[in-house]
Amino acid sequence: MYPLALLGLLVNAVLSSVQHSAYRWLAAIALPCTGDVLGVNATRAIIRQFAGPRFHFRINVFDGTRSCLSSHPHVVVSYIPGYMCLFWKRVLVPSLTDQYDRVFLLGVQP
């Protein structure tokens, strides 16, 4: 199963719990816009399903300077080339992640 599909299953399970309904979530996803049609489509689907006021996304497109994803008010796209740890280091700084109760890190290897 593709990692983003697993995220969808996990989020559905947790969001169905009343005690977690007020949590703020952040999903950080690193992916290429070329050569990974499955990853791009899975990312689009999970954004359509979950992005909202309590569930935000930080997407890093590590192989280009344009996003292959539609704009969304709860999605921020960056373009940091290379390995996903560099994206995590530069974007997922404490001043950002401290705003969330749960942070998911997902990516594919270049």
Number of C-alpha atoms within 10 A of each C-alpha: 5 9 14 22 15 11 16 17 11 11 14 13 10 14 13 10 9 8 9 11 11 10 13 16 22 23 20 23 22 31 22 22 19 13 10 12 11 11 22 17 14 17 21 15 15 15 21 11 11 17 19 16 10 15 19 22 24 20 23 25 25 22 18 15 13 12 17 15 16 8 10 14 10 16 19 13 20 17 17 19 17 14 15 22 12 12 23 17 10 9 18 18 11 9 8 10 14 11 12 14 13 13 18 11 14 15 18 13 9 12
